[in-house]
């Protein structure tokens, strides 16, 4: 039996994956998020070895769940709880044949992509950017209305892109199951407090 889908997802990028204090940050986030936090090992330009080593480090912080973005071979090797897919890789249906107990998510940027991911068998959707974000400066944000459109499909939605403790309640009210962050969590002055505050905002609107 797989565990519930966490409300909060802390996603790495290449810069974060290579930080000297990564372990300290992950430990702090795990303290603040507990079992309602997923740590995502992600980095588009990481080598296979770097990605694997990142996953190995992040899987140590129980009771958080480990999700692997893109690299299903690494997810199998480290016993990840979930995977996050893009349209450049395997379909959710194919991923499920590798490991039926995974949470299988799809990254989407609008309703049409979300509908395709749902038809392909995704368990949940990572939707964004919802708000303006430095991670994707050239991409127009969906806004809360665009988020609501995807929510109507009925799959659990994790909102990403400019989501912070100050606006997390808005995405929850719009129907999202939870939220994901990169800078808002990993770059926080106090990561444990940042995780707690975001989760409080998400749960208060439940």
N, C-alpha and C positions, 0 to 999 in steps of 0.2 A: 504494500500500500504506500503510495507516494505521499509526502507531506503536503500541507496546504501551500498554495502559491504565495510567497512573501509579498507584503505590501510595498516594501522599499527595496530598490535595486541599486547597488553602488557599482558603477561601470568604470573600468579602467580604460586608459588609452596608452599609447606608447610612452609618453612622458611620465605618467604615473607608474607604469610598470617598471620603469628604470630608476625610480626615486630610491635613494639610499635608505629612506625611512619608511619604505612600503610596509614592512612588517608591523611597525609601530602604528601606522595609520589603520591597517586592517584590524589590528587588535582593538584599537579604540572604537572603530565602527562596529565591530562585533559586540563590544560592551554596550554600546548604545542601542543596537538594533536587535540583537539576539536572534531568535528563530524566525522573526518577521523580516529579516534582512537576507538578501541574496547578494553575494559578491560575484561580479562578472569578470572573468579573465578575458580581456579583449585588447586587441592592438593590431591594426591592419598591416603594419609593416614589421611586426615582430617576426623573427625567424621561428621555425618550428620549435627549436630548442628553447628559445626565450619564452615562447607561449607556454610550452610544457612546464618550464621552471616557474613561471608566474602562477599557473594553475596549482602546482604542487605547494607553493607557499600559501595561496589563498584558501586551500582546502583544510588548513589546520585550525581554522577559527570557528569551531562548533560553538553554539548550535546554528550558526548561519548556514545557508545552503550555497553550494558552489554551482554556478552556471558558466558554461564555456561558449563564447561567441565564435561561430564559424567552424572551428576545428573539431569535428566530431571524433576524429581519431584520438585527440587529446582528452576529450570528454570521456571516452571509453577507458582510456588508460588510467585516469585518476578517479573514476567512479563518480562523476559529476551528477548532480540532481537534475540538471536541466541544460538545455542548449538554446542558443539564440541564433536563428538563421537569417540570412539575407537572400535576395533573389538571385545571387550569384552562385549559390551552392545547391546542395541537395534539397529536395522538397520535404515538407514535414512528414509526408507519408513514407518516404524512403528512410528518413531518420528514425522513424518509429520502428522500422524493421530491425534497426541496429540495437535499439534499447527501448522496449515498450514502456518502461517505467519513467522515462524522462518527462519533465515538463518541456514541451517543444514550443518555443516562441518564434514569431516572425516579426522582423522590423519593417514597418510600413510608414508611408508618408501621406496617406490620404485614403479616401473611401474605396476607390477602385482597387488599390493594392491590398487593402484589408479584406475586401470581398474575395480576391484571388487567394489570399493566405488562408482564409476560412475554408474555402472550397478545397484547398490542398491539405487540410487536416491539422492546422495549427491549433494548439491548446490555448494560447494567449497571444496578444498583440502588443508589441512595443511601438508606440505611436508618437511621432514627433517630426520636427520640433513644434511643440505647442506654443511656446513663447520665444522671442528673440534670444539667440544664444551665440556665444563666441565660437562654439564648436562648429557651427554651420552658418557663418556670417552671410553667405550668399543665398540661403534658402529662406523663402517667405514662411513665417510661422503659420500653423494651421489655426491657431486661436482656439478658444473654448468651443466655438460653434463647430469647427471642423472635428474637434475631439468628440463632441456629442454625436456627430454623424457616425463615427466609427463605433462608438459605444452601442448604438442601436442594433448592431449585428448580433450582440449577445455574448460574445467572447469576453473574458477578462481582459481589460486594457491597462497597460502600464504607460503612463504619460512621461515623456522625456523632452528635454529641450527648455532650458531656462526655468525649470521647476525648483523652487526653494521652499524653505519652511514658511515663508510669507505668503506664497500662493498655492501651496500644496492643497489647502482646503478647497480652493476653486476647482482644481481638477477632480477632486473627489466628489464635489457637488455636481460636477458635469457628468458623473457616472463612471469615472475611471476606478479600477480596482486599487491602483496604487501609483507610485511614481518612481522614476529613476533619475539618478544624478551622477555627474562626473565631478565637475569643479565644486558644486555645492556641498559635496560630501568629502572628497579626497583632499580638497584644498582648504577645508574649514580650519579655523584656528583651533577649535575644539571638536574633533570629529565625532566623539561619543555624544556630545550635546547636540550636534547638528542632526545626527541620526534620530535621536530621541525626539527632537522638536518636529522633524518631518513626519515621523510616525504618529505623534500626538495630533498633528494637523490632519492627517489622513483618517485616523480612527475617530476623531471628534465628529466627523461628518458622516459616519457610518449609520 
